[in-house]
């Protein structure tokens, strides 16, 4: 799919010409969060349990928001500054931003290690897989881009090792 998002056909689906996008009948959706919420509602997925009521869904949404606003933000910034900025010709690495985000991330990972996995070592919250597990697993995988050491966070390591053994993770990380 190299560059296909830059076509006029794709622009009709996503005017921002970014990935991902979804077409389902007449519905054209973009933005991963909107796509995930739509699929959860449409197919009554327990990953985002909206069909089980507001309280249960809100607990998952709360963790998704926290992961996105803390762990994901720091990892994305570190990956950009340490790996992609120079490749994209966007200038030199901002060492102050790297130092600040490494410090922030250490705090976020310590907090996640402390607060998550209380009911199951393989689940952020509860005992079944939710979108929070998927999102945290995704960002722990991306942490390797910046060579972030997870060893100080044993619960996160156990969780990530379990995620890496799932068929979904293996399929999504297979070479193309």
FENCOR-V784268 format. One line per field, one symbol per residue. ss: DSSP state (~ for helix, > for strand, _ for the rest). phi: phi as a letter, one per 30 degrees, with the letter a starting at -180 (. if undefined). burial: b if it has 9 or more other C-alpha atoms within 8 Angstrom, else e. Layout:
ss: ???
phi: ???
burial: ???
//
This chain:
ss: ___~~~_~~~~_________>>>>__>>>>_~~~~~~~~~~~~__~~~_~~~_~~~~~~~~~~~~~~~~~~~~~~~~~~~~~~~~~~_______~~~~~~~~~~~~~~~~~~~~~_______________~~~~~~~~~~~~~~~~_______~~~~~~~~~~~__~~~~~~____
phi: .eiddcddddeddbddhcccbbcbiddcbbieddddddddddchddebdedcjdddddddeedddddddbddddddddddddbceddcicjddddddddddddddeddddddddccidcadcbebibbdbdddddddeddddddechddcedbddddeedddddddddddddcddd
burial: eeeebebeebbebbeebeeebbbeeeebbbbeebbebebbbeebbbbbbbeeeeebbeebbebbebbbebbbbbbebbbbbbbbbbeeeeeebeeebbeebbebbeebbbebbeebbbebbbbbbbeebbbbbbbbbebbebbeebeeeeeebbbbbbbbebbeeeeebbeeeeee
//
